[in-house]
Amino acid sequence: MNPSHDCRALLLEELLRRPVDATARADPLRPILASLLAGRSLQQGVLTATLGLPEAFFQSLWCDYFPGAHLNLQDGPGEHIVELEDLLNLLLEYRAGARESEVWLAHIVAYSCCGRNHLWQDLGLANRGELSTLMTVAFPALATLNVGDMKWKKFIYRHYCAREGIYVCPAPSCGECADHAKCFSPEV
């Protein structure tokens, strides 16, 4: 067994057992938020100790979704990216509009785009499936645009660049591009 996997499972169990109100308990994004916290606690990903959130948002996340003792979180190796605000606005535009956790996740996902690995890894999630759940629940209209199951970070940037009129791919379609295998290959 992988010790990191065991620690993550224990952290998730402890976080999700915490008593919360019915609204927080019913949020399908709560397990994803718990996984983000567990990953940061295990120093996985690039997020800050506040998950890339403004302090007030981070405190709301703790108080509303995981009341009690905070995990020991340290800053990850994330860097500032100039397009952070633009990515945040894109995600906020596509959020489902059903819950506050979507706003938190827009900040978290946008910040994680500064990493150099797959987005699920830069977020500190356990696997790409967790990221797909995050995207389909929090940003369903954006997720439905990813018809080819492109890797999420590449998809977000491609969508952002297309909206801004920035075209970097030399091929007229993904199917013709020499990098097709890099964008659509399975993640390991």
C-alpha positions as CSV (number, residue, x, y, z in Angstrom):
1,M,0.0,0.0,0.0
2,N,1.1,3.5,-0.7
3,P,1.6,5.4,2.6
4,S,0.5,8.7,0.9
5,H,-2.7,7.0,-0.2
6,D,-3.4,5.8,3.3
7,C,-2.8,9.2,4.8
8,R,-5.1,10.8,2.2
9,A,-7.8,8.3,3.0
10,L,-7.5,9.0,6.7
11,L,-7.5,12.7,6.2
12,L,-10.6,12.5,4.0
13,E,-12.4,10.4,6.4
14,E,-11.7,12.7,9.3
15,L,-12.6,15.9,7.3
16,L,-15.9,14.4,6.0
17,R,-16.9,13.2,9.4
18,R,-16.9,16.7,10.8
19,P,-20.4,17.9,11.8
20,V,-21.7,20.5,9.3
21,D,-25.1,22.0,8.4
22,A,-27.4,20.3,5.9
23,T,-26.4,22.7,3.1
24,A,-22.7,21.9,3.4
25,R,-23.3,18.2,3.8
26,A,-25.4,18.1,0.6
27,D,-22.8,19.9,-1.5
28,P,-21.5,17.4,-4.0
29,L,-18.3,19.4,-4.1
30,R,-17.5,18.9,-0.4
31,P,-15.5,15.7,-1.0
32,I,-13.5,17.5,-3.6
33,L,-12.7,20.3,-1.2
34,A,-11.7,17.7,1.4
35,S,-9.4,16.1,-1.2
36,L,-7.8,19.5,-2.0
37,L,-7.2,20.0,1.7
38,A,-5.8,16.5,2.1
39,G,-3.5,17.0,-0.9
40,R,-2.2,20.3,0.4
41,S,-1.7,18.7,3.9
42,L,0.4,16.0,2.2
43,Q,2.3,18.8,0.3
44,Q,0.9,17.7,-3.1
45,G,0.3,20.2,-5.8
46,V,1.1,23.9,-6.1
47,L,-1.5,25.6,-4.0
48,T,-0.9,28.0,-1.2
49,A,-1.7,27.2,2.4
50,T,-5.1,28.9,1.8
51,L,-5.6,26.9,-1.5
52,G,-5.0,30.0,-3.5
53,L,-8.1,31.6,-1.9
54,P,-8.3,35.0,-0.3
55,E,-8.1,34.6,3.5
56,A,-11.8,35.4,4.0
57,F,-12.9,32.7,1.5
58,F,-10.6,30.2,3.1
59,Q,-12.0,30.9,6.6
60,S,-15.5,30.5,5.2
61,L,-14.5,27.1,3.7
62,W,-13.2,25.9,7.0
63,C,-16.0,27.2,9.2
64,D,-18.8,26.1,6.9
65,Y,-17.5,22.8,5.5
66,F,-14.9,21.5,7.9
67,P,-15.3,23.2,11.3
68,G,-12.8,22.3,14.0
69,A,-9.0,22.1,14.0
70,H,-7.2,23.2,10.8
71,L,-4.9,20.8,9.1
72,N,-1.2,21.8,9.0
73,L,-1.0,23.4,5.6
74,Q,2.0,25.0,4.0
75,D,2.5,27.0,0.8
76,G,3.2,24.9,-2.3
77,P,5.6,25.9,-5.1
78,G,3.0,27.9,-7.1
79,E,4.0,31.0,-9.0
80,H,2.1,34.1,-10.0
81,I,0.8,34.0,-13.6
82,V,-0.3,37.1,-15.4
83,E,-3.5,35.5,-16.7
84,L,-4.7,34.5,-13.3
85,E,-7.5,37.1,-13.2
86,D,-8.6,36.3,-16.7
87,L,-8.8,32.5,-15.9
88,L,-10.7,33.3,-12.7
89,N,-13.2,35.4,-14.6
90,L,-13.6,32.6,-17.2
91,L,-14.3,30.0,-14.5
92,L,-16.7,32.3,-12.7
93,E,-18.6,33.0,-15.9
94,Y,-19.2,29.2,-16.4
95,R,-20.0,28.3,-12.8
96,A,-23.2,26.5,-12.2
97,G,-24.5,29.2,-9.8
98,A,-25.8,26.7,-7.3
99,R,-23.4,27.2,-4.4
100,E,-20.7,29.3,-2.9
101,S,-18.2,26.4,-3.2
102,E,-18.1,27.1,-7.0
103,V,-16.6,30.5,-6.4
104,W,-14.0,29.0,-4.1
105,L,-13.2,26.4,-6.7
106,A,-12.9,29.0,-9.5
107,H,-10.2,30.7,-7.4
108,I,-8.5,27.3,-6.6
109,V,-8.5,26.0,-10.2
110,A,-7.4,29.3,-11.7
111,Y,-4.5,29.5,-9.2
112,S,-3.5,25.9,-9.9
113,C,-3.0,26.7,-13.6
114,C,0.4,28.1,-12.6
115,G,1.7,24.6,-12.1
116,R,3.7,22.6,-14.6
117,N,2.0,19.3,-14.3
118,H,-1.5,18.0,-15.1
119,L,-4.2,20.2,-13.5
120,W,-5.3,17.4,-11.1
121,Q,-1.7,17.0,-9.9
122,D,-1.2,20.8,-9.5
123,L,-4.4,20.9,-7.5
124,G,-3.2,18.1,-5.2
125,L,-6.2,15.9,-6.1
126,A,-5.9,12.1,-5.9
127,N,-6.7,11.5,-9.6
128,R,-8.1,13.0,-12.8
129,G,-11.6,11.6,-12.0
130,E,-11.8,14.0,-9.0
131,L,-11.0,16.9,-11.3
132,S,-13.6,15.8,-13.8
133,T,-16.2,15.7,-11.1
134,L,-15.1,19.2,-9.9
135,M,-15.4,20.5,-13.5
136,T,-18.8,18.9,-14.3
137,V,-20.4,19.9,-11.0
138,A,-18.9,23.4,-10.5
139,F,-18.6,24.4,-14.2
140,P,-21.0,22.2,-16.1
141,A,-21.4,24.5,-19.2
142,L,-17.6,24.7,-19.6
143,A,-17.2,20.9,-19.0
144,T,-19.7,20.1,-21.8
145,L,-17.5,22.0,-24.2
146,N,-14.7,19.6,-23.6
147,V,-16.2,17.0,-26.0
148,G,-12.9,15.3,-26.8
149,D,-11.9,14.8,-23.2
150,M,-8.9,17.1,-23.6
151,K,-6.7,17.4,-20.6
152,W,-8.3,20.0,-18.4
153,K,-5.5,22.6,-18.2
154,K,-5.0,22.5,-21.9
155,F,-8.7,22.8,-22.5
156,I,-9.1,25.7,-20.1
157,Y,-6.2,27.5,-21.8
158,R,-7.4,26.7,-25.3
159,H,-10.8,28.0,-24.5
160,Y,-9.3,31.1,-22.8
161,C,-7.0,31.8,-25.8
162,A,-9.8,31.3,-28.4
163,R,-12.0,33.8,-26.6
164,E,-9.1,36.3,-26.5
165,G,-8.3,35.7,-30.1
166,I,-4.9,34.1,-29.3
167,Y,-4.2,31.2,-31.6
168,V,-1.1,29.2,-31.0
169,C,-1.9,25.9,-32.5
170,P,-0.6,25.7,-36.1
171,A,-3.2,23.1,-37.2
172,P,-6.8,24.1,-38.1
173,S,-8.2,21.4,-35.8
174,C,-7.0,19.2,-33.0
175,G,-7.3,16.0,-35.1
176,E,-4.7,17.4,-37.6
177,C,-2.3,18.8,-34.9
178,A,1.1,17.1,-34.4
179,D,0.5,17.5,-30.6
180,H,-2.8,15.6,-30.6
181,A,-1.4,12.7,-28.6
182,K,0.0,15.1,-26.0
183,C,-3.3,16.8,-25.4
184,F,-5.6,13.7,-25.5
185,S,-3.4,10.9,-24.3
186,P,-4.3,9.1,-21.0
187,E,-2.8,10.7,-17.9
188,V,-0.5,8.7,-15.7
